[in-house]
Amino acid sequence: MSGISPAGLGSINSETYTSLDGLNLTSAQITSTTTSVQTATQISGQLQSAVNALLYNNQDSGSLSQIFSSSTTPTLAQVTSFLQSALNVTIQPGQELSIQDLQTLKKALDNYGNLEASKLPGNEGGGIKSINGNFYVNGQEVTILDVFMAVRVNQLSNFDNQINGYMNELQQNNDLAKAANQWISMLNDATPTDTTTSVNGASFVALQESFYTLYGYDPVAKFMPTSASSGVTSVAGGHTFDVLPDAISTKITAYVTDAKNYVTNINSENQTAQTYLDQLNNKRSEVLDSITNFTKSEGQVQSDMSSKL
């Protein structure tokens, strides 16, 4: 994404994530941009040294030819060419420049260098740049409010993604718990009232097939695989089911307990997910509060400035 387009508070919930990590440059573009940034930095540094020397010597002007030569890095020819191509400024080598001119030129180079650097990926020296009270992101100059809003909205986007993830997890777990409880009820209904009658594996498979028509998966494999006969399966209605061993009522009670343990684990996971969800919602509220407070503060500053004009 090349630009920042932060929404106002009224549409903050519809704002999507804005990448602040530079443009999607090719390797060649990264190399070229990095070279431009380095050149701007070198020229700026040498201009500052020249200004310091002029001030020390009580001089009020100087020229590019006094600062750069054919043996400097960059050379005088490279400097004049760079100023023309980067800043669209034509300066003759011997042209006298006041200290203020040199400082203005240095400031322009600093701005240009940071603007170009903001196009680079973060691991290549890019990202959000600030110099001379200016902010640069993704190759464009922005205001501090733009940067603040983009960063905060990105936080909201990240929080929303995480919140949605936990919400989905809670919903899926609730659906599984509901299904497991349905299976427990089916097992309880099939439990003999005496302690001698046995329910065979085929009868359990019939129950599993009935459950499958409702939920689309085998309840034994999902909720209680340890209770199944190891490796024994049966095909019914075109679906494969894990087979439970024949069981009397006391054994079926153990099957029910196995399924209830699954529900207990699900509930425990939900408690943990809910804790994280509450924390994320609190953090999201803090970000919204910071956006509101910052916006009010900026509005007050602008109002105060306008009243004094």
C-alpha positions in Angstrom: 0.0 0.0 0.0 1.5 3.3 -1.1 -0.4 5.8 0.9 -2.0 6.5 4.3 -5.7 7.2 4.3 -6.7 7.3 7.9 -10.5 7.4 8.6 -12.2 9.8 10.9 -13.5 8.6 14.2 -16.9 8.0 12.7 -15.6 5.4 10.3 -12.8 4.0 12.3 -14.3 0.6 12.5 -14.3 0.2 8.7 -10.6 1.2 8.4 -8.3 -1.6 7.2 -4.7 -2.2 8.0 -2.2 0.2 6.4 1.3 -1.0 5.8 3.9 1.4 7.1 6.9 -0.6 6.1 7.7 1.0 2.7 6.7 0.2 -0.8 6.9 -3.1 -2.6 10.2 -2.4 -4.3 12.2 -4.7 -6.5 15.8 -5.5 -5.6 17.0 -3.1 -8.2 14.7 -0.3 -6.9 15.9 -1.0 -3.3 19.5 -0.6 -4.5 18.8 2.6 -6.4 16.8 4.1 -3.6 19.4 3.2 -1.0 22.1 4.8 -3.1 20.1 8.1 -3.4 19.5 8.1 0.4 23.2 7.6 1.0 24.2 10.3 -1.5 21.7 12.8 0.1 23.1 12.0 3.5 26.7 12.4 2.4 26.1 15.8 0.8 24.0 17.0 3.8 26.8 16.1 6.2 29.4 17.9 4.1 27.2 21.0 3.8 26.8 21.0 7.6 30.6 20.8 8.1 31.0 23.7 5.6 28.5 25.8 7.5 30.3 25.1 10.8 33.6 26.1 9.2 32.2 29.3 7.7 30.7 30.3 11.1 34.0 29.5 12.8 35.9 31.7 10.3 33.4 34.5 10.5 32.5 34.1 6.8 29.0 34.6 5.6 29.0 32.6 2.3 30.6 29.8 0.3 30.3 27.9 -2.9 29.9 24.2 -3.9 33.4 24.3 -5.5 34.9 25.2 -2.1 33.2 22.3 -0.4 33.5 19.6 -3.1 36.1 18.7 -5.7 36.9 16.0 -8.2 38.4 13.9 -5.3 35.6 14.2 -2.8 32.9 11.6 -2.2 30.6 12.5 -3.9 32.5 14.6 -6.4 31.6 18.2 -7.3 30.1 17.0 -10.6 28.1 14.3 -8.9 26.8 16.8 -6.3 25.6 19.3 -8.9 24.0 16.5 -11.0 22.3 15.1 -7.9 20.9 18.4 -6.8 19.4 18.9 -10.2 17.9 15.4 -10.5 16.8 15.0 -6.9 15.8 18.5 -5.9 15.4 20.1 -9.3 17.8 22.8 -8.2 20.5 24.1 -10.5 23.5 25.6 -8.7 26.7 26.6 -10.5 29.9 25.3 -8.8 31.3 28.7 -8.2 27.9 30.3 -7.2 28.2 32.1 -3.9 25.7 30.7 -1.3 24.9 32.4 2.0 25.0 30.4 5.2 21.2 30.4 5.1 21.2 29.1 1.5 23.5 26.3 2.6 21.3 25.5 5.6 18.2 25.5 3.4 19.9 23.2 0.9 20.9 20.9 3.7 17.4 20.8 5.0 16.0 20.0 1.6 18.5 17.1 1.2 17.5 15.8 4.7 13.8 15.9 3.7 14.5 14.2 0.4 16.7 11.5 2.0 14.1 10.7 4.5 11.3 10.8 2.0 13.2 8.3 -0.2 14.2 6.1 2.8 10.5 5.8 3.8 10.0 3.9 0.5 12.4 1.1 1.7 11.4 -1.9 3.8 12.0 -1.6 7.5 14.9 -4.1 7.3 16.5 -2.0 4.6 16.5 1.2 6.6 13.0 2.2 5.7 9.8 2.6 7.7 8.4 5.8 9.3 10.9 8.7 9.0 10.9 12.0 10.8 13.2 15.0 10.1 12.8 18.8 10.5 9.4 18.4 11.9 8.2 16.4 8.9 7.0 12.8 8.8 7.4 10.5 5.8 5.7 7.1 5.2 5.8 5.0 2.1 7.3 7.7 0.0 4.9 10.5 1.0 4.9 13.4 3.4 2.2 13.1 6.1 1.2 14.9 9.2 1.8 13.6 12.8 -1.9 13.1 13.0 -1.8 10.9 9.9 1.0 8.8 11.4 -0.7 8.5 14.8 -4.0 7.5 13.3 -2.4 5.0 10.9 -0.4 3.3 13.7 -3.4 3.3 16.1 -5.8 2.0 13.4 -3.3 -0.7 12.6 -3.4 -1.7 16.2 -7.2 -1.8 16.1 -7.0 -3.9 13.0 -4.6 -6.4 14.7 -6.8 -6.5 17.8 -9.9 -7.0 15.7 -8.3 -9.9 13.9 -7.3 -11.5 17.2 -10.7 -10.8 18.8 -12.4 -12.4 15.8 -10.0 -15.4 16.1 -11.0 -15.9 19.8 -14.6 -15.3 19.0 -14.5 -18.0 16.3 -12.7 -20.3 18.7 -15.3 -19.8 21.4 -18.1 -20.4 18.9 -16.5 -23.6 17.6 -15.9 -24.9 21.1 -19.5 -24.1 22.1 -20.7 -26.0 19.0 -18.4 -29.0 19.9 -19.6 -28.9 23.5 -23.2 -28.8 22.4 -22.6 -31.8 20.1 -20.8 -33.7 22.8 -23.6 -33.2 25.2 -26.0 -34.4 22.5 -23.9 -37.6 22.1 -23.8 -38.0 25.9 -27.6 -37.9 25.9 -27.8 -40.5 23.2 -25.5 -42.8 25.2 -27.5 -42.3 28.3 -30.7 -43.1 26.4 -29.2 -46.3 25.1 -27.9 -47.4 28.6 -29.8 -50.5 29.9 -31.6 -50.1 33.1 -30.0 -53.2 34.5 -26.4 -54.3 35.0 -26.5 -57.4 32.8 -27.9 -56.4 29.4 -25.1 -55.6 26.9 -25.2 -53.2 24.1 -23.1 -54.4 21.1 -20.8 -52.5 18.9 -23.2 -52.5 16.0 -25.9 -50.8 18.1 -23.3 -48.1 19.0 -22.5 -47.7 15.3 -26.2 -47.1 14.6 -26.2 -44.3 17.2 -23.0 -42.9 15.7 -24.6 -43.0 12.2 -27.6 -41.1 13.6 -25.3 -38.5 15.2 -23.4 -38.2 11.9 -26.5 -37.1 10.0 -26.8 -34.2 12.4 -23.1 -33.1 12.8 -21.2 -34.7 10.0 -18.5 -36.5 12.0 -18.0 -39.6 14.2 -18.7 -38.8 17.9 -16.5 -41.6 19.1 -13.5 -40.6 17.0 -14.1 -36.9 18.0 -15.0 -37.1 21.7 -13.8 -40.4 23.1 -11.2 -42.2 20.9 -9.6 -43.8 23.9 -12.9 -45.7 24.5 -12.9 -47.2 21.0 -11.6 -50.7 20.2 -8.1 -50.0 19.0 -8.1 -50.0 15.2 -11.5 -51.5 14.8 -13.8 -49.7 12.4 -17.1 -50.2 10.8 -18.7 -48.8 7.6 -22.3 -47.6 7.8 -24.2 -45.4 5.4 -21.0 -44.9 3.4 -19.1 -43.6 6.4 -16.4 -45.2 8.6 -16.8 -45.2 12.3 -14.6 -46.2 15.2 -16.3 -49.1 17.0 -17.0 -49.2 20.8 -16.6 -52.6 22.5 -19.8 -54.3 23.7 -20.7 -52.8 27.0 -23.1 -53.2 30.0 -24.5 -50.2 31.8 -21.4 -49.7 34.0 -19.1 -49.7 31.0 -21.4 -47.3 29.1 -21.1 -45.0 32.2 -17.4 -45.0 31.6 -18.0 -44.1 28.0 -20.2 -41.2 29.1 -17.5 -40.0 31.6 -14.9 -40.1 28.7 -17.2 -37.8 26.7 -17.8 -35.5 29.7 -14.1 -35.1 30.1 -14.0 -33.8 26.5 -16.6 -31.2 27.4 -14.7 -30.3 30.6 -11.6 -29.7 28.5 -13.6 -27.6 26.0 -15.0 -25.5 28.8 -11.5 -25.0 30.2 -10.2 -23.8 26.8 -13.1 -21.4 26.6 -12.3 -19.9 29.9 -8.7 -19.3 28.7 -10.0 -17.9 25.4 -12.4 -15.6 27.2 -9.7 -14.3 29.4 -7.6 -13.4 26.4 -10.7 -11.9 24.7 -11.4 -9.7 27.6 -7.8 -8.5 27.7 -7.9 -7.7 23.9 -11.2 -5.8 24.3 -9.7 -3.7 27.1 -6.6 -2.9 24.9 -8.8 -2.1 22.0 -10.8 0.3 24.2 -7.5 1.9 25.3 -6.5 2.5 21.7 -9.9 4.1 20.9 -9.6 6.3 24.0 -6.1 7.4 22.9 -7.4 8.2 19.4 -10.2 10.3 20.9 -7.9 12.1 23.3 -5.2 12.8 20.7 -7.8 14.1 18.2 -9.3 16.4 20.8 -5.8 17.6 21.8 -4.9 18.4 18.1 -8.2 20.2 17.6 -7.5 22.3 20.7 -4.0 23.2 19.5 -5.4 24.2 16.1 -8.2 26.2 17.7 -5.7 28.1 20.0 -3.4 28.9 17.0 -6.4 30.2 14.9 -7.5 32.4 17.7 -4.1 34.0 17.9 -3.8 34.7 14.2 
